[in-house]
Amino acid sequence: MDFKFAFEKRKRDLAMNKSMQNSYLVECLQSTLLGYDYHIGYLFICSKAFKMFHSMGNFRLSRIQENLEKDPTFYLEVCHQ
């Protein structure tokens, strides 16, 4: 991953409020038969790198995934900048 690409994505992420960040994170998740794939742009990465890049822990990621599994439209109402 290019440093400039990572810096711009991270800067955009930090400019959002929490609900917008959650909605953005949902867009970065791709459901599979075994769980989820994680990506930043078109680059697929492991869950550990995904959490490190977004400065998040297991609890926040699992909460987002649980809400998404209960109601797939849970994060759709948030408007993006």
C-alpha positions as protocol buffer text, in pm:
chain_id: "A"
residue {
  index: 1
  type: MET
  ca { x: 0 y: 0 z: 0 }
}
residue {
  index: 2
  type: ASP
  ca { x: 133 y: 339 z: -97 }
}
residue {
  index: 3
  type: PHE
  ca { x: 196 y: 577 z: 195 }
}
residue {
  index: 4
  type: LYS
  ca { x: 19 y: 868 z: 22 }
}
residue {
  index: 5
  type: PHE
  ca { x: -288 y: 649 z: -45 }
}
residue {
  index: 6
  type: ALA
  ca { x: -298 y: 533 z: 318 }
}
residue {
  index: 7
  type: PHE
  ca { x: -251 y: 887 z: 449 }
}
residue {
  index: 8
  type: GLU
  ca { x: -536 y: 1028 z: 239 }
}
residue {
  index: 9
  type: LYS
  ca { x: -774 y: 744 z: 338 }
}
residue {
  index: 10
  type: ARG
  ca { x: -684 y: 788 z: 705 }
}
residue {
  index: 11
  type: LYS
  ca { x: -726 y: 1166 z: 691 }
}
residue {
  index: 12
  type: ARG
  ca { x: -1072 y: 1122 z: 535 }
}
residue {
  index: 13
  type: ASP
  ca { x: -1166 y: 868 z: 801 }
}
residue {
  index: 14
  type: LEU
  ca { x: -1067 y: 1100 z: 1085 }
}
residue {
  index: 15
  type: ALA
  ca { x: -1271 y: 1388 z: 941 }
}
residue {
  index: 16
  type: MET
  ca { x: -1595 y: 1188 z: 975 }
}
residue {
  index: 17
  type: ASN
  ca { x: -1816 y: 1163 z: 1281 }
}
residue {
  index: 18
  type: LYS
  ca { x: -1866 y: 822 z: 1446 }
}
residue {
  index: 19
  type: SER
  ca { x: -2183 y: 723 z: 1259 }
}
residue {
  index: 20
  type: MET
  ca { x: -2028 y: 817 z: 925 }
}
residue {
  index: 21
  type: GLN
  ca { x: -1717 y: 616 z: 1016 }
}
residue {
  index: 22
  type: ASN
  ca { x: -1933 y: 313 z: 1094 }
}
residue {
  index: 23
  type: SER
  ca { x: -2111 y: 345 z: 761 }
}
residue {
  index: 24
  type: TYR
  ca { x: -1777 y: 375 z: 582 }
}
residue {
  index: 25
  type: LEU
  ca { x: -1645 y: 68 z: 765 }
}
residue {
  index: 26
  type: VAL
  ca { x: -1948 y: -131 z: 653 }
}
residue {
  index: 27
  type: GLU
  ca { x: -1861 y: -42 z: 294 }
}
residue {
  index: 28
  type: CYS
  ca { x: -1514 y: -187 z: 355 }
}
residue {
  index: 29
  type: LEU
  ca { x: -1656 y: -522 z: 467 }
}
residue {
  index: 30
  type: GLN
  ca { x: -1747 y: -791 z: 220 }
}
residue {
  index: 31
  type: SER
  ca { x: -1953 y: -1081 z: 351 }
}
residue {
  index: 32
  type: THR
  ca { x: -1831 y: -1432 z: 266 }
}
residue {
  index: 33
  type: LEU
  ca { x: -1939 y: -1781 z: 364 }
}
residue {
  index: 34
  type: LEU
  ca { x: -1674 y: -1795 z: 636 }
}
residue {
  index: 35
  type: GLY
  ca { x: -1714 y: -1440 z: 771 }
}
residue {
  index: 36
  type: TYR
  ca { x: -1588 y: -1117 z: 620 }
}
residue {
  index: 37
  type: ASP
  ca { x: -1318 y: -994 z: 384 }
}
residue {
  index: 38
  type: TYR
  ca { x: -1172 y: -653 z: 458 }
}
residue {
  index: 39
  type: HIS
  ca { x: -1062 y: -402 z: 200 }
}
residue {
  index: 40
  type: ILE
  ca { x: -940 y: -48 z: 169 }
}
residue {
  index: 41
  type: GLY
  ca { x: -1021 y: 79 z: -176 }
}
residue {
  index: 42
  type: TYR
  ca { x: -955 y: -218 z: -404 }
}
residue {
  index: 43
  type: LEU
  ca { x: -688 y: -368 z: -177 }
}
residue {
  index: 44
  type: PHE
  ca { x: -791 y: -671 z: 31 }
}
residue {
  index: 45
  type: ILE
  ca { x: -618 y: -695 z: 369 }
}
residue {
  index: 46
  type: CYS
  ca { x: -638 y: -914 z: 680 }
}
residue {
  index: 47
  type: SER
  ca { x: -856 y: -819 z: 976 }
}
residue {
  index: 48
  type: LYS
  ca { x: -556 y: -730 z: 1193 }
}
residue {
  index: 49
  type: ALA
  ca { x: -424 y: -480 z: 935 }
}
residue {
  index: 50
  type: PHE
  ca { x: -777 y: -344 z: 885 }
}
residue {
  index: 51
  type: LYS
  ca { x: -818 y: -278 z: 1258 }
}
residue {
  index: 52
  type: MET
  ca { x: -471 y: -125 z: 1284 }
}
residue {
  index: 53
  type: PHE
  ca { x: -531 y: 103 z: 984 }
}
residue {
  index: 54
  type: HIS
  ca { x: -860 y: 229 z: 1130 }
}
residue {
  index: 55
  type: SER
  ca { x: -738 y: 239 z: 1493 }
}
residue {
  index: 56
  type: MET
  ca { x: -1014 y: 14 z: 1614 }
}
residue {
  index: 57
  type: GLY
  ca { x: -1039 y: -290 z: 1835 }
}
residue {
  index: 58
  type: ASN
  ca { x: -1216 y: -621 z: 1825 }
}
residue {
  index: 59
  type: PHE
  ca { x: -1519 y: -489 z: 2015 }
}
residue {
  index: 60
  type: ARG
  ca { x: -1604 y: -212 z: 1770 }
}
residue {
  index: 61
  type: LEU
  ca { x: -1555 y: -435 z: 1466 }
}
residue {
  index: 62
  type: SER
  ca { x: -1763 y: -717 z: 1613 }
}
residue {
  index: 63
  type: ARG
  ca { x: -2039 y: -472 z: 1712 }
}
residue {
  index: 64
  type: ILE
  ca { x: -2054 y: -338 z: 1356 }
}
residue {
  index: 65
  type: GLN
  ca { x: -2064 y: -691 z: 1215 }
}
residue {
  index: 66
  type: GLU
  ca { x: -2339 y: -798 z: 1460 }
}
residue {
  index: 67
  type: ASN
  ca { x: -2555 y: -496 z: 1374 }
}
residue {
  index: 68
  type: LEU
  ca { x: -2502 y: -565 z: 1005 }
}
residue {
  index: 69
  type: GLU
  ca { x: -2601 y: -931 z: 1043 }
}
residue {
  index: 70
  type: LYS
  ca { x: -2916 y: -844 z: 1242 }
}
residue {
  index: 71
  type: ASP
  ca { x: -3029 y: -570 z: 1003 }
}
residue {
  index: 72
  type: PRO
  ca { x: -2843 y: -519 z: 672 }
}
residue {
  index: 73
  type: THR
  ca { x: -2996 y: -172 z: 636 }
}
residue {
  index: 74
  type: PHE
  ca { x: -2880 y: -54 z: 981 }
}
residue {
  index: 75
  type: TYR
  ca { x: -2602 y: 171 z: 844 }
}
residue {
  index: 76
  type: LEU
  ca { x: -2768 y: 281 z: 518 }
}
residue {
  index: 77
  type: GLU
  ca { x: -2939 y: 591 z: 656 }
}
residue {
  index: 78
  type: VAL
  ca { x: -2613 y: 777 z: 726 }
}
residue {
  index: 79
  type: CYS
  ca { x: -2521 y: 1038 z: 467 }
}
residue {
  index: 80
  type: HIS
  ca { x: -2163 y: 1057 z: 340 }
}
residue {
  index: 81
  type: GLN
  ca { x: -1972 y: 1376 z: 274 }
}
